[in-house]
Amino acid sequence: MLTRTLEVKRNATSECANLSMPEAPGRECESRARTIRGSFPAWRVASARPTPSRTDWLPFVESQPKASDRVRHSESAIWFSVFMKKIMDVVASTILLIVLGPLMLAIAIAIKLESPGRVIYRSLRVGKNGRRFNCYKFRTMVTGSDGLKENLRRFNERRGPFFKIADDPRLTRLGGFLRKYSVDELPQLWNVLRGDMSLVGPRPHPVEDCAQYTSEHFRRLTVKPGVTGLWQVLARAHPSFETCMTLDLEYMNHWSLLLDCKILLWTIPAVLSGEGQ
């Protein structure tokens, strides 16, 4: 059962999801015979208590399960959830690309008419297992904005590797609106369909940001990055890099399909609030 007891607007650093969920990914599962490891959360076998069932589609669920049966039940539950997450990514991204296609086309035309340059901005990000990929976004800045970044770094309003300026002079007029409501990230649905990203997960960081990771931070690279995540819906405006990392690792520690669905629902009011930068 997931309980959301966070009041991030007041103290995002300490409010890192008081979630009563199963154990974390990559941690050892308690078992007499084996240890389950993986990129996604593994339930502690000691806590697995299958209830009596006669269902044919779960033959490993018995009225009096042995320890090995509980291990198989836990393993099967994990892989079934991972499989369903992949199915949800493909189906949802396909539907959204079709439904939002006309809107995305209109945005592309508006960007092209407002300023010269490419409509789609490609940012090199680090994904699962350290694999680099191009993360797609609608261009929201003037051409050559990356070259101006170092000159503006002294105005950075974020702590750590993050770089954000409230009134970034590189933003175009349309770009400011697109960022405010996160519309610039719609092309990342293509990243999801390609398998580079998931709908929900830790946000992919630029290569230069990953260079400042600690050993604990590299854990976030064991899962696919997401279009939205726990940090986006709970502490998006918080300037701390450590807050972002803490929430990302909390998501990984307590991952479930139910949590993904809740984050997707929480994303709607977060986007409509217009807190994007």
N, C-alpha and C positions, 0 to 999 in steps of 0.2 A: 504494500500500500504506500503510495507516494504522498507525502504531505509537504506542501509548500509553505514554509514558515519564514520566508525571507522578506525583509523590508529593505531592499537594496537602495532605495532613494536616500535612506538615512545613513546606512553604513554598509557599503557594498563589500568591503574587504572581509568583514567578519561574518557576513550572511552568505554562506557558500552552500546553500541547499541542504537543509536538514531533512534528508531523504532516507526513509527507512526502506532501503532496497538491498538486493543481494551484494555479495562481495565484488571486488574490483577485478578488472582485466589484468592478466599477467601475474596475479597473486596465486599462491598455492591453494588448491582446494583440499580440504581435509579428507583423507581417504586412507584406508588401510593398505590398499594395493597400489595406487597410482596418484599422480598429480596431473591435473588438467591445466594446461596453459594455453593462452591464445590472445588474439588481438581484441576480442570482445569479452565482456564480463563472464565469469564462470561462477555459477552458484556453488556455495559451499555444500559439499556432499553431505556433511554431517547434519545440515539443516533440511535436507530433502526428505519429505515425508509423503510419498505417493499414497493417495487414498485408494481404497478398493475400487476396482473398475473392471468391466468386462468388454471394454471397447476393443474392437479388432485392430484399429489403426494405431494403437499404442500397446503392442504386445508385451512391452517390458514393464507395464504397470500391473503389479500383482497385489493381491490382498495382504500378503505377508512378504514384502520384498527383502531380499538379502542385500548385503553391502554392495556387491557387484552390480545388482539390479539398480540400486540407487545411483551408482556411477553412470550406468548407461542412460538412465532417465535424465540425469543432469546434462550429460553430453548431448543427448538428442534434443533437449530443450534449447540448449545454446545454439546448435547449428540450425535448428528450425527457426529460431528468432533471427539469426543472421541472414538466412535465406529469405525470410519474409521482409526484412529490411531492404535487401537488394531488389526484391520484386516491387516493393513500395516506391523505391527510388525511380525505377525504370517507368512504371505505370504513371506515377504522379508527374514526373518531369515531362513525359510525352504529352499527357493531357494538358498540362499548363502551357507548354510551348505552342500547342494548337490553339488553345483558347486565347492566350495572350499574344499570339502572333500578330494580329492587326495593330494592337497597341505598340508592340515592339517596333513594327515597321514605321508607324507614325513618329515614334521617338527618334528612330534612325534618320528619318527625313528632316526632322526639326534640328537635330544635331548638325547635320550636313549643311543646312541652310544658315545656321547661326555662325559657324566658324569653320575655317579650313582644317583639314586633317581627317584621320580615320574615324569612322563611327564607333568601332569597337576598339577598346584599349586592352592590350594583352599584358598582364603582369606575371612575371615568373615567380611562382610560389612553390613551397615545399609540401608535398603530400604524404601519403601513407608510405612508411618505410624509407622516408627521405627522398622519394622520387620527385623530381622537379616536373612541373607542368605549367602550361599557360592558363592562367585564370582570366576569364573573359568578363569585361564590364563595358557598359556604355561610357564613352569618353565624356568626362565632365570638366576637363581642364583644357587650357590652351595647348597647342602643339609645342613640344619641347619642355613640358613642365617638370620632367624628371631632372633635367639639367639645372633647374632653378632651386631644387630642394635644399642643397647644402647652404645656399645663401640665406634661406629662410629658417634654418634649423634653430637659430637662437630664439625664434618666436614660438617654438614648439610648446604646446600646452599639455602634452602627455608626459608621463614618467616612464623611463625605460626606453626600449627600442621603438615604441610607438611614435608616430609623427602625425600630429593633427593640429591644425590652426583653425580657429572658429571662422575667421574671415580671410580665408586663404586667397591671396590675390591672383592665384593661378586658375581659380574656378571661373567658368563661364556663367552667364546668368541662368541659362537652362540647367547647367551642371549643378548649381546650388540647389535647385528644386529637386532634381533627380536624386541627389544625395540625401536630402532631408527626408524623403520618403522611401529611400533604399531602392528606387526604381532602377538605378544604374546597375544593380546586381542581377537583374532578370536574365541576362545572357549566361549566367552561371548555371541555369537549368540545362544548358547544352553540356557543361562540364559534368553534371550529374548523369545525363544520358550516356555520355561517353565512358563513365566509370571513374573519372578523375576525382569526383566529389560525391558526397551524399547530401540528401536534403538537410539532415541534422548531423551536427558534429562540431568539433573545434574548428574555428575559422583558420584557413590556410594563411600562414605568415610568409612575407617576402623572404627571400634567401638571406638578405642582410640581417633581418631580425633573428633568424634561426642561429646566426653566428654568435648570438649573445645568450643562447640557452644554457642553463645549467644541466647537470646530468639528470635531474628529476624532470625537467621540462621536456626532454627527448621522449618521454613516455607518450606524449600527445601525438607523436608521429607513428604510433602503432595502429591508429585507426584512420579511416578516410576523413578528410576535412569536410565541413558542411557549409551549406549556404546560410543556415541559421544555427544557433546554438544557445546554450545556457547563458553565456556571457551577453549575447545580443539582446536577450529578453529581460535580463535581470540587472545588468550593470553596464549598459552600452555607453553611457556618457561618463563612466568613471575613468579617470585618467591613468590608473595604475596598471602596469603590465603584470604585476604579481596577482592582482585581482582577476585578470583575464585568465592567467595560467591556473589559478586555484579553481575557478569555476569550470574550466575545461577538464581538469583532472577529476573534479567531482562528478562531472557528467560521465566520464569514462568509468569511474568507480561504481556508479549506480545505474549504468545503462540498461535500458529495457525498451521494448517497442512501445509500451505505455508512456514512458518518459519522452520518447521521440514524438509521439502524438500530442502530448501536452505542450511540448516546446513549440510545435507547429501552430497550435492554437494560441499560445501566448505571443507568437510572432505577429499575429494580426493586429492586436492593439498596440504593440510596440512599434510597428511600422506606421500605423495611422497616427500615432502621437507626434510624428515628425521630429524625432530626436536625432536623426542621422546627421553625420557631418562629412 
